[in-house]
Amino acid sequence: MSRYLLTAALLLLPLAALAAAPHPLDPLSAEEMETAVDILQGFEAFPEDSSFATLVLHEPPKDEVLTFAGKAFRREAFAIIYDRRGNRTFEAVVDLRKKALASWAEMKSAQPLVMGSETERFTDLVRANPDWLAAMKRRGIDPNQVQVDPWAPGLVTANLNSPRFLRAISYLRGSGRNYYGRPIEGVLGLVNMNSGKVTITDTGNVPIAAPTQELDAASIAKTHGAPRPLLKPLITNQPDGPSYQLVGNEVRWQRWRFRFALHPREGLVLYTVGYEDGGKVRPILYRGSLSEMVVPYGDGDENWAWRSAFDVGEYGVGMLAAPLTTGIDVPAHAELIDTVMASDAGEAVPYEKRIAIFERDGGILWKHADYSGWTEGRRARELVLFFITSIGNYDYGIEWVFHQDGTLQADAILTGIMLTKGVKEKSLEEHKAGGDVGHLVAPHVVAPNHQHFFNFRLDLDVDGERNSVVELNTEAEGEDEALNDITHTQIMLATEKEARRSLNLTTARKWAVVNPCVKNSLGSPTSYVLVPGENSIPYLAAGASVRKRAGLMNHHFWATQYRRDELNAAGPYPNQSRGGDGLPKWIADNQSIDNEDLVVWYTLGLTHVPRPEEWPIMNATHVGFRLIPAGFFSRNPALDVAK
């Protein structure tokens, strides 16, 4: 029996029978976190005054998960420990079964992500600095009315043993809440978090915007007048409850079967996604996640050129997951799910209402009508798994959407407040003389042009682990008499370097992950196709330090041989990195991806040219992609949807 058949056999059991059964991919419990921390802190080499930058499940090897049959399994915790005094980073694995340390290793020249516990010390250091206080005094600003935001510093120095830095950006908060509309331009701090030294750069006074950017109802009424009439109720009612089954971290809905977890770094992760067909669960995706997100700002000003947020690797989108509110973030009938994560101190912290699952109307699924008046059709329904993360000014939601026809969709949602720059100009006419790297959105407020790059790691196992990658291109040959030949070509990508590919609108380029050893009833190899949505090329120069640190943005599509520890497209430690890590490094050996266990990495880019209509709050913008079956089934799998 194959690995996947063993897993599928468990998935076909009644869910109630598995209700109390633990699984190798279950997130760490609070008790397991406590055990891991006790073991690590009891280790003689554990440094004093250290923080837990990461404490998560050390996911078991793939073959162990796929052969899991409800018996005992490996259980380990993975930790990244930062020694502030020594400026050292360590990785450790704890065997929770044996209650023993399994491994301990120093990661040379690596800086873990920015930790919440650093914020208070960082703020105190900046506020106590005489140069920062003098900069506020020169502007006539009460320091107590200032918000100081910490930023990962970008590349500060090429020194391999660089100190741990944070940058400080100041905003005039006053008595309001939306301080992002009132940047104190020209004042930038560089904080050495090891020594406590603060260096302030002040490039000159710039006018600060008036407090007209507030988002509460009373403030909006002052600027926009009375709100529009309240809409009449629109109610989705499920009197018999939802159609999905949720037990622990496993979901069954229609013919879909999958597991999930909220990872502190990657956010919402899907596991062991399969589709029940003909009495068996056919594997599609072993693991899917947001592996990295990079936001480079296109302003060469000395106080801006370094700004590029690696939101996954520098901050952790899961750690910053926001509590969800039904009726606003998700529909009123959504089910909200709690989880637990470890703080920097290693304490288990409840994360309540951070994940949502719900069904929603999906429009027409399929329909046909003829002239006789006969008609047949079905209404679609979708299952959505969702979370949202608030990272400084921006808010990002990620939806994994399951469709009844076997399509899996990833949707990234961008909202929140644009990062702004203070300027002297009050009107567009004045601003035109200042260049085109940003757009005036309010008097004295410019939102610089920027880009958002999302990289998704997709460990596709289409009908099993042995897959290949085929590039699909469509072209007009025009050689037939009617000059209307449309040809569809398939190109096998045999190696990792060959699989570095980019979109081509003239050929409607897509990529298929194919199982060459499994065929449908028509004789076609089974496959899933990655269908891109909106995308962009990077506009940063090839030599820019940000682009070197985020090589993932150089191509839209990558494929690598599966490696258990290759999880993040910009590498495990993008904070203060010098570049070259992650995908560019992993493909250097140019391994075969033909009939191998492979991983697909998809980079989607959004070029954001700000508009005044996005100020002071951005309406939600959606970008994403779909994984659609192509020959995975022999006919429409949604024919059996009930009327």
Backbone hydrogen bonds, N-H to C=O, Kabsch-Sander energy under -0.5 kcal/mol:
donor,donor_aa,acceptor,acceptor_aa,energy
6,L,2,S,-1.7
7,T,3,R,-1.8
7,T,66,L,-0.6
8,A,4,Y,-2.8
9,A,5,L,-2.1
10,L,6,L,-1.4
11,L,7,T,-1.9
12,L,8,A,-1.6
13,L,10,L,-1.2
17,A,14,P,-1.2
18,L,14,P,-0.6
18,L,15,L,-1.3
19,A,16,A,-1.0
21,A,18,L,-1.4
26,D,23,H,-1.9
33,M,29,S,-2.2
34,E,30,A,-2.2
35,T,31,E,-2.3
36,A,32,E,-2.5
37,V,33,M,-2.5
38,D,34,E,-2.3
39,I,35,T,-2.1
40,L,36,A,-2.5
41,Q,37,V,-3.0
42,G,38,D,-1.2
43,F,40,L,-1.4
46,F,43,F,-1.9
50,S,47,P,-0.6
51,S,82,Y,-2.3
52,F,344,D,-3.9
53,A,51,S,-1.1
53,A,80,I,-1.8
54,T,80,I,-1.5
56,V,78,F,-2.5
58,H,76,E,-2.5
59,E,57,L,-1.2
64,E,61,P,-0.8
65,V,61,P,-1.6
66,L,62,K,-2.5
67,T,63,D,-1.2
68,F,65,V,-1.0
77,A,94,V,-2.2
78,F,56,V,-3.4
79,A,92,A,-2.8
80,I,54,T,-2.0
81,I,79,A,-0.5
81,I,90,F,-2.7
82,Y,51,S,-2.7
83,D,81,I,-0.5
83,D,88,R,-3.3
84,R,49,D,-0.9
84,R,82,Y,-0.9
87,N,83,D,-1.1
88,R,83,D,-1.8
90,F,81,I,-2.8
91,E,105,A,-3.0
92,A,79,A,-2.5
93,V,103,S,-1.8
94,V,77,A,-2.5
95,D,100,A,-3.0
96,L,75,R,-2.0
96,L,94,V,-0.9
97,R,75,R,-0.8
99,K,95,D,-1.2
100,A,95,D,-1.8
102,A,93,V,-2.7
103,S,93,V,-1.7
105,A,91,E,-2.4
107,M,89,T,-3.1
108,K,106,E,-0.8
110,A,107,M,-1.2
111,Q,575,N,-0.6
114,V,314,E,-3.4
118,E,115,M,-1.6
119,T,116,G,-1.3
121,R,117,S,-0.6
122,F,118,E,-2.7
123,T,119,T,-2.8
124,D,120,E,-2.4
125,L,121,R,-2.4
126,V,122,F,-2.1
127,R,123,T,-2.7
128,A,124,D,-1.5
129,N,126,V,-1.4
133,L,129,N,-2.3
134,A,130,P,-2.3
135,A,131,D,-1.9
136,M,132,W,-2.1
137,K,133,L,-2.3
138,R,134,A,-2.5
139,R,135,A,-0.8
139,R,136,M,-0.6
140,G,137,K,-1.4
141,I,136,M,-2.6
145,Q,142,D,-2.4
146,V,143,P,-1.4
147,Q,171,Y,-2.8
149,D,147,Q,-0.6
149,D,169,I,-2.9
151,W,167,R,-2.1
156,V,154,G,-0.9
162,S,159,N,-1.2
165,F,163,P,-0.7
166,L,191,V,-1.7
167,R,151,W,-2.8
168,A,189,G,-2.6
169,I,149,D,-2.0
169,I,167,R,-0.5
170,S,187,V,-0.6
171,Y,147,Q,-2.4
172,L,182,R,-2.7
173,R,145,Q,-2.2
173,R,171,Y,-1.0
174,G,145,Q,-1.8
176,G,173,R,-1.7
179,Y,177,R,-1.7
181,G,178,N,-1.2
182,R,179,Y,-2.2
184,I,170,S,-2.5
185,E,183,P,-1.3
187,V,184,I,-1.2
188,L,186,G,-0.6
188,L,201,T,-2.5
189,G,168,A,-2.3
190,L,199,T,-2.3
191,V,166,L,-3.5
192,N,190,L,-0.5
192,N,197,K,-3.0
193,M,164,R,-3.0
193,M,191,V,-0.9
194,N,164,R,-0.5
196,G,192,N,-2.7
199,T,190,L,-2.5
200,I,198,V,-0.5
201,T,188,L,-3.1
203,T,186,G,-2.1
212,T,210,A,-2.6
220,I,216,D,-2.4
221,A,217,A,-2.2
222,K,218,A,-1.3
223,T,219,S,-1.5
224,H,220,I,-3.1
225,G,221,A,-1.8
237,N,235,I,-0.7
241,G,238,Q,-2.3
245,Q,252,R,-2.7
247,V,250,E,-2.0
250,E,247,V,-2.0
251,V,258,F,-3.1
252,R,245,Q,-2.1
253,W,256,W,-1.8
256,W,253,W,-3.0
257,R,274,G,-2.3
258,F,251,V,-2.1
259,R,271,Y,-2.3
260,F,249,N,-1.5
261,A,269,V,-1.6
263,H,261,A,-0.8
263,H,267,G,-3.3
267,G,263,H,-2.2
269,V,261,A,-3.1
270,L,288,G,-2.6
271,Y,259,R,-2.6
272,T,286,Y,-2.5
273,V,285,L,-3.3
274,G,257,R,-2.9
275,Y,282,R,-2.1
276,E,255,R,-3.4
277,D,280,K,-3.4
280,K,277,D,-0.9
282,R,275,Y,-2.8
282,R,280,K,-0.7
284,I,273,V,-2.4
285,L,273,V,-1.8
286,Y,459,D,-2.8
287,R,459,D,-0.9
288,G,270,L,-2.0
289,S,457,R,-2.0
290,L,266,E,-0.6
291,S,289,S,-0.8
291,S,455,N,-2.3
292,E,455,N,-1.6
294,V,453,F,-2.6
295,V,309,A,-1.9
297,Y,307,R,-2.1
298,G,449,N,-2.7
299,D,297,Y,-0.9
304,W,301,D,-2.5
305,A,301,D,-2.8
307,R,304,W,-2.3
309,A,295,V,-1.6
310,F,308,S,-0.6
311,D,293,M,-1.6
311,D,309,A,-1.1
312,V,293,M,-0.6
314,E,310,F,-3.2
315,Y,310,F,-0.7
316,G,311,D,-1.3
317,V,265,R,-1.7
318,G,264,P,-0.8
319,M,264,P,-2.5
320,L,316,G,-1.2
321,A,318,G,-1.7
322,A,388,I,-2.8
324,L,353,K,-2.9
326,T,324,L,-0.5
327,G,330,V,-2.8
328,I,325,T,-1.6
329,D,325,T,-2.0
330,V,325,T,-1.2
334,A,331,P,-1.8
335,E,357,I,-2.6
336,L,334,A,-0.5
337,I,355,I,-3.2
339,T,351,Y,-2.4
341,M,349,V,-2.3
343,S,347,E,-2.8
346,G,343,S,-1.8
349,V,341,M,-3.9
351,Y,339,T,-3.1
352,E,350,P,-0.7
354,R,337,I,-1.3
354,R,351,Y,-0.6
355,I,337,I,-1.6
356,A,386,F,-2.4
357,I,335,E,-2.1
358,F,384,V,-1.9
360,R,382,E,-2.1
362,G,380,A,-2.7
365,L,378,R,-2.5
366,W,378,R,-1.2
368,H,376,E,-2.5
370,D,374,W,-2.2
373,G,370,D,-1.7
376,E,368,H,-2.5
378,R,366,W,-2.6
380,A,363,G,-3.3
382,E,360,R,-2.7
383,L,402,F,-2.1
384,V,358,F,-3.1
385,L,400,W,-2.2
386,F,356,A,-2.5
387,F,398,I,-1.4
389,T,396,Y,-3.2
390,S,320,L,-2.0
391,I,389,T,-0.6
391,I,394,Y,-2.3
392,G,390,S,-0.7
394,Y,391,I,-1.4
395,D,415,T,-2.4
396,Y,389,T,-2.8
397,G,413,I,-2.7
398,I,387,F,-2.5
399,E,411,D,-2.8
400,W,385,L,-2.6
401,V,399,E,-0.6
401,V,409,Q,-3.1
402,F,383,L,-3.1
402,F,400,W,-0.5
403,H,401,V,-0.5
403,H,407,T,-2.6
404,Q,381,R,-0.6
406,G,403,H,-1.3
408,L,627,L,-2.4
409,Q,401,V,-2.9
410,A,625,F,-2.5
411,D,399,E,-2.6
412,A,623,V,-3.7
413,I,397,G,-3.2
414,L,621,T,-2.8
415,T,395,D,-2.7
415,T,413,I,-0.5
416,G,618,M,-0.8
417,I,393,N,-3.0
421,K,446,V,-3.2
423,V,444,H,-1.4
431,H,427,S,-2.1
432,K,428,L,-1.9
433,A,430,E,-0.9
434,G,431,H,-2.5
435,G,432,K,-0.9
439,H,447,A,-2.0
441,V,445,V,-2.3
442,A,445,V,-1.4
444,H,425,E,-2.0
445,V,442,A,-2.6
446,V,421,K,-2.6
447,A,439,H,-2.6
449,N,437,V,-2.6
450,H,608,H,-1.9
451,Q,296,P,-1.9
452,H,606,L,-2.4
453,F,294,V,-3.0
454,F,452,H,-0.5
454,F,604,L,-2.8
455,N,292,E,-3.1
456,F,454,F,-0.5
456,F,602,Y,-2.8
457,R,289,S,-2.4
458,L,456,F,-0.6
458,L,600,V,-3.4
459,D,287,R,-3.0
459,D,457,R,-0.6
460,L,458,L,-1.8
461,D,284,I,-1.8
463,D,283,P,-2.8
463,D,461,D,-0.7
464,G,461,D,-1.3
467,N,465,E,-1.0
467,N,596,E,-3.0
468,S,514,V,-2.6
469,V,493,L,-0.6
470,V,512,A,-2.7
471,E,491,I,-3.1
472,L,510,K,-2.9
473,N,489,T,-2.2
474,T,507,T,-2.7
475,E,487,T,-2.6
477,E,475,E,-0.7
477,E,485,D,-1.2
478,G,485,D,-0.7
483,L,480,D,-1.5
487,T,475,E,-3.0
487,T,485,D,-0.5
489,T,473,N,-2.9
491,I,471,E,-2.5
492,M,490,Q,-0.5
493,L,469,V,-2.5
494,A,492,M,-0.8
496,E,591,Q,-1.9
499,A,495,T,-1.4
500,R,497,K,-1.4
501,R,499,A,-1.2
501,R,557,F,-2.3
507,T,504,N,-1.1
508,A,505,L,-0.8
509,R,504,N,-1.7
510,K,472,L,-1.9
511,W,530,L,-1.3
512,A,470,V,-3.3
513,V,528,Y,-3.1
514,V,468,S,-2.8
514,V,512,A,-0.6
515,N,526,T,-2.9
518,V,515,N,-1.3
520,N,524,S,-2.9
523,G,520,N,-2.0
526,T,515,N,-0.6
526,T,518,V,-2.5
528,Y,513,V,-1.9
529,V,628,I,-3.1
530,L,511,W,-3.5
531,V,529,V,-0.7
531,V,626,R,-3.2
533,G,624,G,-1.0
544,A,541,A,-2.1
548,K,544,A,-1.9
549,R,545,S,-2.1
550,A,546,V,-1.5
551,G,548,K,-0.6
553,M,550,A,-2.0
554,N,551,G,-2.0
555,H,552,L,-0.9
556,H,501,R,-0.8
557,F,501,R,-2.8
558,W,601,W,-2.0
560,T,599,V,-2.5
562,Y,597,D,-3.2
566,E,563,R,-1.4
567,L,565,D,-1.2
571,G,568,N,-2.4
577,S,574,P,-2.0
580,G,548,K,-2.2
583,L,569,A,-2.2
585,K,582,G,-0.7
586,W,582,G,-2.4
587,I,583,L,-1.9
588,A,585,K,-1.0
590,N,587,I,-1.9
593,I,494,A,-2.7
594,D,494,A,-0.6
595,N,593,I,-0.7
596,E,467,N,-2.4
596,E,593,I,-0.5
598,L,596,E,-0.9
599,V,560,T,-3.1
600,V,458,L,-2.8
601,W,558,W,-2.6
602,Y,456,F,-2.3
603,T,556,H,-3.0
603,T,601,W,-0.5
604,L,454,F,-2.8
604,L,602,Y,-0.6
606,L,452,H,-2.5
608,H,450,H,-2.8
608,H,606,L,-0.7
609,V,607,T,-0.8
614,E,611,R,-1.9
615,W,612,P,-1.8
618,M,416,G,-3.1
621,T,414,L,-2.2
623,V,412,A,-2.3
625,F,410,A,-1.8
626,R,531,V,-2.1
627,L,408,L,-3.1
628,I,529,V,-2.5
628,I,626,R,-0.6
630,A,527,S,-2.5
632,F,527,S,-0.5
639,L,636,N,-1.3
641,V,638,A,-1.4
